[in-house]
Every structure is written in C-alpha cells, then in structure tokens.
C-alpha cells in the first residue's frame, strides 16, 4: 500500500489543488480506475499493465 500511495502522490496529487472534497475524491477515483489499474505498468507484472497481464500479452 505504501508504494501505491507514493505513486499516487507523485504521479497525480502533488500537482493539484482541489477546491472541494468531491473534486479530490473524483480525481483519486479517476487515477485508480482509469490509469493505475488498467494502464500503468507494474514491475511485479514484468512491466506490463494489469490489463495486458490478464490478457496474457507478453511484451
């Protein structure tokens, strides 16, 4: 979890200023569901995105 939060802070949150809690919540959701889970390459998955790993695509 520490690695995830470090990545989120570095890749998304450190550059943003949120006006409302809802805006922050929405942006964190967007980061997790639209970038981190499907797109971001993970070292534990042989540097494949989770989607590619699950589909069995070896690059």
Backbone as a chain_set.jsonl record, in Angstrom:
{"seq": "XXXXXXXXXXXXXXXXXXXXXXXXXXXXXXXXXXXXXXXXXXXXXXXXXXXXXXXXXXX", "coords": {"N": [[0.822, -1.191, 0.0], [1.97, 1.217, 0.715], [3.667, 1.77, -1.416], [1.802, 2.161, -3.468], [0.427, 4.494, -2.558], [2.544, 6.296, -2.56], [3.133, 6.37, -5.294], [0.707, 7.439, -6.254], [0.697, 9.97, -5.043], [2.998, 11.096, -6.206], [2.532, 10.902, -8.995], [0.041, 12.081, -9.422], [-1.297, 13.645, -7.302], [0.46, 15.584, -6.259], [0.595, 17.729, -7.95], [-1.773, 19.056, -7.918], [-4.434, 21.191, -6.793], [-7.202, 21.072, -4.883], [-10.534, 22.215, -4.863], [-12.776, 21.314, -3.592], [-13.871, 18.594, -1.473], [-15.221, 16.649, -2.904], [-14.246, 17.038, -5.496], [-11.58, 16.227, -5.119], [-11.996, 13.537, -4.354], [-13.155, 12.54, -6.7], [-11.034, 12.851, -8.502], [-9.093, 11.14, -7.412], [-10.435, 8.704, -7.671], [-10.568, 8.62, -10.484], [-7.812, 8.435, -11.081], [-7.198, 5.897, -9.999], [-9.035, 4.071, -11.253], [-8.948, 4.667, -13.995], [-6.319, 4.992, -14.755], [-4.177, 3.879, -13.001], [-4.995, 1.158, -12.423], [-5.779, -0.001, -15.051], [-3.807, 0.888, -16.968], [-1.179, 1.683, -16.089], [2.135, 0.477, -15.953], [3.468, -2.269, -14.153], [6.064, -3.328, -12.051], [6.006, -5.795, -10.747], [4.51, -7.285, -12.456], [6.06, -8.015, -14.588], [6.561, -5.619, -15.918], [4.234, -5.037, -17.337], [0.99, -3.706, -18.072], [-1.822, -4.089, -15.858], [-4.105, -4.864, -17.34], [-2.992, -5.838, -19.764], [-1.445, -7.911, -18.688], [-3.419, -9.622, -17.604], [-4.672, -10.379, -19.948], [-2.784, -11.956, -21.022], [-0.744, -10.981, -22.592], [2.473, -10.82, -23.532], [5.223, -8.79, -23.497]], "CA": [[0.0, 0.0, 0.0], [2.834, 2.399, 0.762], [4.131, 2.018, -2.775], [0.676, 2.725, -4.204], [0.189, 5.881, -2.151], [3.681, 7.078, -3.042], [2.919, 6.573, -6.734], [-0.416, 8.342, -6.452], [1.125, 11.315, -4.677], [3.977, 11.576, -7.172], [2.001, 10.964, -10.351], [-1.21, 12.796, -9.573], [-1.756, 14.595, -6.296], [1.402, 16.655, -5.924], [0.434, 18.841, -8.894], [-3.161, 19.515, -7.906], [-5.062, 21.864, -5.66], [-8.626, 20.764, -5.001], [-11.404, 23.201, -4.223], [-13.752, 20.622, -2.748], [-13.591, 17.195, -1.175], [-15.77, 15.869, -4.016], [-13.281, 17.152, -6.601], [-10.445, 15.367, -4.772], [-12.469, 12.162, -4.425], [-13.343, 12.21, -8.104], [-9.723, 12.736, -9.139], [-8.462, 9.911, -6.918], [-11.137, 7.614, -8.355], [-10.105, 8.629, -11.872], [-6.439, 7.92, -11.091], [-7.198, 4.455, -9.728], [-9.833, 3.275, -12.193], [-8.675, 4.929, -15.405], [-4.89, 4.98, -15.047], [-3.359, 2.941, -12.222], [-5.402, -0.232, -12.617], [-5.726, -0.571, -16.398], [-2.781, 1.381, -17.885], [0.167, 1.812, -15.526], [2.946, -0.736, -15.971], [3.876, -2.66, -12.809], [7.268, -4.161, -12.038], [5.638, -7.151, -10.305], [3.846, -7.955, -13.582], [7.037, -7.98, -15.684], [6.403, -4.322, -16.561], [3.03, -4.994, -18.15], [-0.154, -3.136, -17.375], [-2.682, -5.171, -15.385], [-4.969, -5.33, -18.423], [-2.177, -6.67, -20.646], [-1.073, -9.104, -17.953], [-4.58, -10.508, -17.531], [-4.967, -10.886, -21.286], [-1.715, -12.847, -21.402], [0.127, -10.355, -23.577], [3.854, -10.715, -23.058], [5.869, -7.839, -24.389]], "C": [[0.867, 1.255, 0.0], [3.331, 2.774, -0.63], [3.028, 2.651, -3.615], [0.467, 4.191, -3.848], [1.329, 6.787, -2.584], [3.526, 7.381, -4.531], [1.803, 7.575, -6.98], [-0.026, 9.786, -6.125], [2.061, 11.899, -5.728], [3.348, 11.833, -8.537], [0.76, 11.828, -10.492], [-1.415, 13.921, -8.585], [-0.82, 15.765, -6.045], [1.238, 17.883, -6.814], [-0.934, 19.491, -8.828], [-3.509, 20.27, -6.631], [-6.56, 21.676, -5.857], [-9.443, 21.796, -4.247], [-12.409, 22.564, -3.279], [-13.292, 19.19, -2.494], [-14.081, 16.3, -2.313], [-14.833, 15.914, -5.227], [-12.063, 16.259, -6.351], [-10.838, 13.901, -4.885], [-12.606, 11.694, -5.868], [-12.003, 12.015, -8.814], [-8.984, 11.481, -8.679], [-9.121, 8.697, -7.567], [-10.667, 7.497, -9.8], [-8.693, 8.054, -11.984], [-6.429, 6.402, -10.936], [-7.861, 3.67, -10.854], [-9.473, 3.497, -13.661], [-7.194, 4.955, -15.76], [-4.172, 3.858, -14.315], [-3.736, 1.492, -12.488], [-5.253, -0.706, -14.055], [-4.471, -0.238, -17.206], [-1.36, 1.302, -17.334], [0.895, 0.475, -15.511], [3.491, -1.001, -14.57], [5.074, -3.591, -12.871], [6.951, -5.598, -11.634], [4.944, -7.955, -11.403], [4.752, -7.965, -14.811], [6.866, -6.739, -16.55], [5.307, -4.313, -17.625], [1.952, -4.264, -17.363], [-1.008, -4.301, -16.887], [-3.597, -5.724, -16.481], [-4.194, -6.247, -19.36], [-1.788, -7.98, -19.959], [-2.221, -10.113, -17.904], [-4.946, -11.097, -18.874], [-3.856, -11.806, -21.801], [-0.783, -12.292, -22.459], [1.513, -10.183, -22.977], [4.6, -9.85, -24.04], [7.276, -7.843, -24.249]], "O": [[0.527, 2.245, -0.648], [3.404, 3.953, -0.976], [3.287, 3.572, -4.389], [0.343, 5.036, -4.735], [1.093, 7.941, -2.942], [3.757, 8.507, -4.972], [1.937, 8.462, -7.823], [-0.385, 10.711, -6.853], [1.931, 13.065, -6.099], [3.605, 12.863, -9.16], [0.455, 12.272, -11.599], [-1.683, 15.052, -8.991], [-1.275, 16.84, -5.652], [1.7, 18.967, -6.458], [-1.224, 20.395, -9.613], [-2.959, 20.023, -5.557], [-7.115, 22.076, -6.881], [-9.091, 22.2, -3.139], [-12.84, 23.173, -2.3], [-12.442, 18.655, -3.205], [-13.432, 15.309, -2.648], [-14.66, 14.902, -5.907], [-11.573, 15.607, -7.274], [-10.092, 13.105, -5.454], [-12.213, 10.578, -6.207], [-11.861, 11.109, -9.636], [-8.317, 10.828, -9.482], [-8.431, 7.761, -7.971], [-10.401, 6.396, -10.283], [-8.415, 7.269, -12.891], [-5.725, 5.706, -11.667], [-7.289, 2.7, -11.351], [-9.673, 2.605, -14.485], [-6.843, 4.94, -16.94], [-3.61, 2.97, -14.956], [-2.857, 0.674, -12.758], [-4.638, -1.75, -14.271], [-4.097, -1.03, -18.071], [-0.44, 0.896, -18.044], [0.332, -0.541, -15.103], [3.923, -0.077, -13.881], [5.091, -4.538, -13.658], [7.578, -6.527, -12.142], [4.808, -9.174, -11.289], [4.269, -7.928, -15.943], [7.009, -6.801, -17.771], [5.435, -3.672, -18.668], [1.997, -4.21, -16.134], [-0.928, -5.395, -17.446], [-3.833, -6.931, -16.536], [-4.681, -7.32, -19.716], [-1.802, -9.039, -20.587], [-2.021, -11.306, -18.134], [-5.479, -12.205, -18.937], [-3.971, -12.37, -22.889], [-0.102, -13.051, -23.148], [1.678, -9.456, -21.998], [4.623, -10.114, -25.242], [7.968, -7.092, -24.937]]}, "num_chains": 1, "name": "protein.A"}
